[in-house]
């Protein structure tokens, strides 16, 4: 599912114009991003949580040449799935041999 798909889904479910649905989705994502930038954890009960993890600098290798490369310290977002979402996804996956690319509406 892409962001555009999500906007269309919200617009259809809430009977809103796509422009309004896009504003809602952007507001949610922007708020989450701002919280993470400031080091706050974002928790959505029943879905999961997002947090920032700090990684120290290290010496990596260029895969083509094998030369050492200094990798700078970084902060990366990390998602941890919630128990309820994990259970629902696993329950939906039972009985199907192959995961489906479509989204249930």
C-alpha positions in Angstrom: 0.0 0.0 0.0 1.3 3.4 -0.9 0.6 6.8 0.6 -1.7 7.5 -2.3 -3.6 4.3 -1.7 -4.0 5.2 1.9 -5.3 8.6 1.1 -7.8 7.1 -1.4 -8.9 4.5 1.2 -9.5 7.2 3.9 -11.4 9.4 1.4 -13.7 6.5 0.4 -14.3 5.3 4.0 -15.0 8.7 5.4 -16.7 10.1 2.3 -14.3 13.0 2.1 -12.7 14.7 -0.9 -9.2 13.4 -1.6 -7.7 16.7 -0.8 -9.1 16.6 2.8 -8.0 13.0 3.3 -4.5 14.0 2.1 -4.4 16.8 4.7 -5.4 14.3 7.4 -2.8 11.7 6.4 -0.1 14.4 6.0 -0.9 15.8 9.4 -0.6 12.4 11.1 2.7 11.6 9.4 4.1 15.1 10.0 3.2 14.9 13.7 4.8 11.5 14.1 8.0 12.8 12.3 8.2 15.8 14.6 7.9 13.7 17.7 10.6 11.3 16.5 12.9 14.2 15.5 12.7 15.4 19.1 13.5 12.0 20.5 10.0 11.1 21.6 8.5 7.6 21.1 5.3 7.3 19.1 3.0 4.5 20.3 -0.2 3.5 18.6 -1.9 0.9 20.8 -2.8 -2.3 19.0 -0.5 -1.4 16.1 3.0 -0.8 17.3 5.6 1.8 18.3 8.2 4.0 16.6 11.4 5.2 18.3 14.8 6.5 17.4 17.8 4.3 17.8 21.3 5.8 18.0 24.1 4.0 16.2 27.8 4.7 16.9 30.3 5.3 14.1 32.1 2.3 12.8 34.5 1.2 10.0 32.7 -0.4 7.1 33.9 -1.7 3.8 33.2 -0.6 0.2 31.6 -3.8 -1.3 33.2 -3.2 -4.7 36.8 -2.5 -3.7 37.0 -3.8 -0.1 38.5 -0.5 1.0 37.7 0.7 4.5 35.0 3.4 4.8 34.3 5.4 7.9 30.5 5.3 8.7 29.3 8.3 10.7 27.1 7.9 13.8 23.4 8.1 12.9 19.9 8.1 14.3 17.4 5.9 12.6 13.7 5.2 13.2 12.8 1.8 14.4 9.3 0.2 14.3 8.3 -2.5 16.8 5.1 -4.3 15.9 2.4 -4.5 18.6 1.1 -7.8 20.0 -2.4 -7.3 18.6 -1.3 -6.5 15.1 1.1 -9.4 15.1 -1.7 -11.7 16.1 -4.2 -10.3 13.5 -1.6 -10.6 10.7 -0.7 -14.2 11.7 -4.3 -15.2 12.0 -5.1 -13.7 8.5 -2.1 -15.6 7.1 -3.3 -19.0 8.2 -4.7 -21.1 5.4 -3.1 -19.1 2.6 0.1 -20.5 1.1 1.1 -17.2 -0.5 0.8 -13.6 0.9 -1.6 -11.5 -1.1 -0.6 -8.1 -2.4 -4.1 -6.7 -2.2 -5.5 -4.7 0.7 -8.8 -5.7 2.3 -11.3 -2.9 2.4 
